[in-house]
Amino acid sequence: MSALNLPNSEGQPVPECQWPVRINDEWQTLDSKRIFDDRTVVVFSLPGAFTPTCSSTHLPRYNQLAKVFNAHGVDEIVCISVNDTFVMNSWLADQEAENITMIPDGNGEFTDKMGLLVDKSAIGFGKRSWRYSMLVVDGVIKKMFIEPDVPGDPFEVSDADTMLKYLAPDAVVPEAASLFTKPGCPFCVKAKALLTEKGFEYEEIVLGRGATLTSLKAVTGRETVPQVFIGGKHIGGSDDLEAYFA
């Protein structure tokens, strides 16, 4: 499939579709009109749940920037893939991507109507979605970022940062934060509260749950918690964090 045959649908209504979904152990139907009509929605579509680029970068970054998108008028962020609802639900739980709405386009109907259903039989996938993102406003596709037709799994333009730059060029993106903690630590509670107060989303690495004191010392050179990182820089404990923000 050549790049010239990857249709750009800017200015056109988003296709109408209904998807069977499994919610709370019950079958329900998700309607595209409920998702898109009278709303501003960011969509990103990808070849498959649990695949490397989709799991390591594409989905996590949209989830991480969800509040920034919301602050600039986006009502919902939707991930569409030609997978069944059980796979998409499992992937959502695995990724802890609570800010993203998963749409299982299991039959490929929506993706086919978009003209972006492609044959990936060479890697055993069958028919799947080409990787792209789009901004839909009041049911009309305002902007699309479609990955180029090059070998492999291109991921150059459908990322969250590219979409955010288009939507809100002056948006301030908070730096990533993470911290080592342990249960029952009051200083850890203090540090987490301060990060939340300052508007930071953070990843918490809890000692005893996959991380050890040895890990903590190897990474930070210290044996006390919390140990906070912001933007890849080691800040230190809760007092250090207070000083950093001061």
Secondary structure, 3 states (H helix, E strand, C coil): CCHHHCCCCCCCECCCCEEEEEECCEEEEEEHHHHHCCCEEEEEEECCCCCHHHHHHHHHHHHHCHHHHHHCCCCEEEEEECCCHHHHHHHHHHHCCCCCEEEECCCCHHHHHCCCEEECHHHCCCEEECCEEEEEECCEEEEEEECCCCCCCCCCCCCHHHHHHHHCCCCCCCCCEEEEECCCCHHHHHHHHHHHHCCCCEEEEEECCCECHHHHHHHHCCCCCCEEEECCEEEECHHHHHHHHC
